[in-house]
Amino acid sequence: MEVKKSVANNILIAIVILVLIVGGFFLFSNKPESTPNGNVNAVSTSGDKQIIDLTAKGGYSPSVITAEANKETILRVSTNSTFDCSSAFTIPKLGINKMLPASGKTEFPIAAQAPGTEIDGTCSMGMYSFKIKFS
C-alpha cells in the first residue's frame, strides 16, 4: 500500500511541475520584441507624424519610450477592461488630466519636442508612471 501512495505522490508532483512549466512558457513567450532603443514596438510613423502606443492597465506599458525629437506626435493610450488607477491619466507638463474609458483608445496630440526633452506621465495617485524621451 505504501508503494502505491509513493507512486501516486510522484505522479502528482510530476503533473504539477509539468503544468507549471507549460503555464510559464505561455506566460512568458508572448512578450513583444524590444527594439534597439528600448521601445517595445511602441513607436510607429504615419505620414509626417509619429504614433506612440501605450497600454494602460495595472500600470503603463511600455514604461519608458524613446521617440524622435522635432516631430509631431500622437500618444495613443489603449485600455481593455481597465478599472484601476491607471485609467486616471495625467501628464502634468502637457496639462493633460483625463479619465480614460474602461476599454478603447484615447489619443493625445503632442507638439514636436526638442531633443533631450522628457515627458513624465502618471496615474492620478502617482502609483503608476511612464516616461517619453525625445532624442
C-alpha positions in Angstrom: 0.0 0.0 0.0 2.9 2.4 0.8 4.4 1.8 -2.7 1.1 2.8 -4.4 0.9 6.0 -2.3 4.5 6.9 -3.2 3.9 6.3 -6.9 0.7 8.4 -6.7 2.5 11.2 -5.0 5.3 11.1 -7.6 2.8 11.2 -10.4 1.0 14.1 -8.8 4.3 16.1 -8.3 5.2 15.4 -12.0 1.9 16.7 -13.2 2.1 19.9 -11.1 5.7 20.5 -12.4 4.5 19.9 -16.0 1.6 22.3 -15.6 3.9 25.0 -14.1 6.4 24.6 -17.0 3.7 24.8 -19.7 2.0 27.7 -17.9 5.3 29.6 -17.6 6.0 29.0 -21.3 2.7 30.6 -22.3 3.0 33.4 -19.8 6.5 34.5 -20.9 6.5 33.6 -24.6 4.1 36.3 -25.8 6.4 39.2 -24.8 6.7 41.8 -27.5 10.1 42.2 -29.1 12.2 45.1 -27.9 13.8 47.4 -30.4 17.4 48.7 -30.1 16.3 51.9 -28.4 14.4 50.0 -25.7 10.9 50.5 -27.1 8.6 47.6 -27.2 7.3 48.3 -30.7 5.6 51.4 -29.2 6.5 54.0 -31.9 5.3 53.9 -35.5 5.1 56.5 -38.2 2.0 57.7 -40.1 2.8 60.3 -42.7 4.7 63.1 -41.1 3.7 62.2 -37.5 4.8 59.5 -35.1 2.4 57.5 -33.1 3.2 56.2 -29.6 1.1 53.3 -28.4 0.8 53.0 -24.7 -1.3 50.4 -22.8 -3.0 51.4 -19.5 -3.9 48.5 -17.2 -2.2 47.8 -13.9 0.3 50.5 -14.9 1.6 51.7 -18.2 3.4 49.6 -20.8 6.0 50.3 -22.0 7.1 52.3 -19.1 9.9 54.1 -21.0 9.6 55.1 -24.6 12.1 56.7 -26.9 10.6 58.9 -29.6 12.0 61.1 -32.4 12.5 64.7 -31.5 11.2 67.6 -33.6 8.3 65.5 -34.9 4.6 65.9 -34.2 3.4 63.0 -32.1 0.2 61.3 -31.2 0.1 59.4 -28.0 -2.5 56.6 -28.3 -3.5 55.1 -25.0 -5.3 51.8 -25.1 -7.4 50.4 -22.3 -9.1 46.9 -22.1 -11.2 46.4 -19.0 -9.1 48.9 -17.1 -10.7 49.7 -13.8 -7.6 50.6 -11.8 -5.8 53.8 -11.1 -4.0 53.8 -14.5 -7.3 54.9 -16.1 -6.9 58.3 -14.2 -4.3 59.5 -16.7 -2.2 62.6 -16.2 0.7 64.3 -17.9 1.3 67.5 -15.9 3.8 69.0 -18.3 1.2 69.0 -21.1 -1.7 69.9 -18.9 -3.4 66.5 -19.5 -5.7 65.1 -16.8 -8.3 62.7 -18.1 -10.3 59.7 -17.0 -9.8 57.1 -19.7 -12.7 54.8 -20.8 -12.6 51.3 -19.4 -12.0 50.0 -22.9 -11.0 51.8 -26.0 -8.3 54.1 -27.5 -7.7 57.7 -26.5 -5.4 59.9 -28.5 -3.4 62.9 -27.2 -1.6 65.2 -29.7 1.9 66.2 -28.6 3.7 69.1 -30.3 7.2 68.5 -31.7 9.6 68.3 -28.8 13.3 69.4 -28.7 16.0 66.7 -28.4 16.6 65.7 -24.7 13.0 66.5 -23.6 11.4 64.1 -21.3 7.7 63.9 -20.6 6.5 62.0 -17.5 3.0 60.6 -17.1 1.3 59.1 -14.1 -2.0 57.9 -12.8 -3.7 60.4 -10.5 -2.2 58.9 -7.4 1.3 58.7 -8.8 1.4 55.0 -8.3 2.0 54.1 -11.9 4.2 56.0 -14.3 5.8 56.2 -17.7 8.3 58.4 -19.5 8.7 59.5 -23.1 12.2 60.5 -24.0 12.7 62.5 -27.2 16.0 62.2 -29.0 
